[in-house]
Amino acid sequence: MSFHAPPRARAMHPVSKTGARRGATLAFAVQGVSVAAVYTTIPAVTEHLKLAPLLTTSLMVAVALMAGGGSFLGLAAIRRAGPVATMRGAMLTTAATLVLIGWAPNEATVICAYILFGLAVGALDVGANTRAAAIERAYGRSIFGSLYTAWSVGGVVAALLTAGAARLEWPIAAGLSVQAGIVLLLALCMRTHALPSFSAGPSDTTAQPPLGRRLWIRLIPFGLVLLVVSVVDSTVSAWSAVYLHQTLAASLTVAPLAYAAYQADTVAGRAATDRLVQRFGAVAVVRTAALLVAAALAGMAAAPSWPFAVLAAGAVGLGASVLAPLCLASAARLRPAASEAVLARLNLFNYIGVIVGGAVSGLLGSTGQFRLAYAAPAALAVLLLAAARHFTQQLPVSAGAARVPPLDRADPQPLG
């Protein structure tokens, strides 16, 4: 099946940029809820099933590996059924895996549940970002930041729900079932809307040259930024609750608050991303964010008690929040008519970073060296200053739309 929906298929759905953006917002919110639900319940699941620390670390690495594979499964699904259908299917699968994690009676079951979760969230990731790239082209201006705000809001809600469930002494199964219900509700609210076509004709899509080595070279600066951001994000997201609980003696009720603070400040950062880029330019935004992330990670590593760690985690979120949307938006503009394949490639850097960050942090934490696990990414964040200059090479969408060749203006989005 062609990746490009035929005109008759398009006629089956209302054409609405606003409706399409609303659907993508729901998908990003589901990602935030589901990832936060899994990461903030790691200490509770570990205690409930009496998992060994090394097994817990291995499970988080497995989730990242499966998410990488899931992104390519999602790519295949997008080409066959479209991004909306792919997102909806991944959201329903994610809801089922959250229930399975919560009710898992033994190690074997929870391992299978985490693996399935990784596959589902990887497919959802590439589907949501592919759809977002097409919506951004339809708007002709930066909107990735606002969509990622929905991710952060979902993460805050899920983290607070985890803390509330622990406060009420709910069993882990009940807490995760509530989170799964939220995911299911959001999935059922999603509707399919067509985007206005920017294609000058059918020949535009067939003329698109194949993706080759040159594209990999152009992706490297954005990929390296995304890799470092992923290391930082996985270190804070996957292990902040464990860090507060084990190293800083925080209770299970308090432990999720670092993740909540991290996501809460990403809401503020991502909500301001599009305006900051328009006013100061991407280079200045990336450099400022990199310096803030480095300083905040150093503060988190040196935190004398959990309140300081919570504040530092929030500052990390404020700086890191703008980097991933800018990377994805810039990469998608490298080859607009094949954005789904470009983003699937870029996701390799993302999941490598998640694996490295999650594995190294988990291993250091299992030996009682969680402080070092936060100090090391601080040094990596400084390296982002060198990559910031590459963000000037991309034209704004509104300017580039009138200049790129016709084959780059073709709308690649099928209607799930």
C-alpha positions, 0 to 999 in steps of 0.5 A: 500500500502506498504511504500516500493516501489517495484523494478518495481516502482523504475525502472520507475525513474532514480537513482540519488542521486544528482537529489534526493537531488536537489528535496529535496532542492526545497522542503526546499526552498518552506518551507522557502518562504511560512513560511516567506511570512506568518509571515512577512505579519502578520502586513499588514494582521492585518491592512488590515482586522482590526483584533484584537491582540488576534485574530492574536495571535490565528491565529498563534497558530492555524497555529502551531496546524494545522501544527502538524496535517498536519505532521501526514496527511503527514505521511499517504500520504507518506506511500501511495504515497511516499514523493515526491508526498506528497511534491509536493501536499503540495507545490501546496496547500501552493501556493493556501493558500498564494493567499487566505490569500492575497485576503481574504475579511473578517475574516472568509476567512482568518481564513480558509486560515491560517488553510489550510496553517498550514495543508499544511506546516506540510505535506511538513515538514515531507515529506521533512525531511523524504526524506532528511534522506534517501538522507543523508544515500545514501550520507553516510555523513551529508547533512541536514545542506545544505538542511536547507540552502535552507530553509533559502535562501527562507526565506530571499528572501520572507522577502525582497519581503515583504519589497519591496512590502511594500516600493512600497505600493503594496496591500497585495494581490499582494505581497502574489500572487508574493510569491505564484507564486515563490512557484508554480514555484518551485513545477513545477520544482520538479522531481522524482529520485530514490535513490540507495537501501541499502536493503539486501533483502525484509525481512529487512523491514518486520523484523523492530520492531514496534516503542514503548515507548523506542524510545520515551525515546531516542527521548527526548533529541533531542525533548527538543532541538527542542522544545526550538529551535522552541520556539526561532524560532516562537518568532523571525519569527512570531513576530519580524515584529510586535515587530519592528513595535509596540515596536520599532516604525519601519515602515511596510517597515522596520519591515520585516528586522529583519526576513530577518536578522534572515534568512540571518544568518541562511544561513551562519550557515546552510551552515557551519553546516556539516563542523563544525560537521565534524571538531569539533563534534556535542557536541561542535557545539550545546553548542556554538550555545546555548550560542550564541542564549541565548546572542543574544536573551538577546540583542534583548530584550534590543534593544534600537532601531530597527537597534540593534534588526535587528542585534540581530535577525541575531545573533539568526539565526546564532546560532539557524540555526544549531540545528534543522538539527542536531536534525532531522538527529540524530533522523532519525538515531535512526530507519533508516527504519522507519524514516518517523514515527520517524520524525513525532513523533519528530515534536510533540516537534517542534509544541509544541514549535511553539505553546508555543513560538507563543502564549506566545509571542503574549500574551505578545506583546498584553499587550506591553511586547514584550521585556519579550517575547525575554528575556524568551527564552534566559534562555531556550537556556542555558538549551540546554547545558545539552542536548548537550552531547546526540549528541555523541551517534549517529554514523556518517552515513558513519561509522554506515552504515557498523555496523548497522543490515540489518533491519536498512539499508533498504531504506524506500523511495518510489518514489513519 
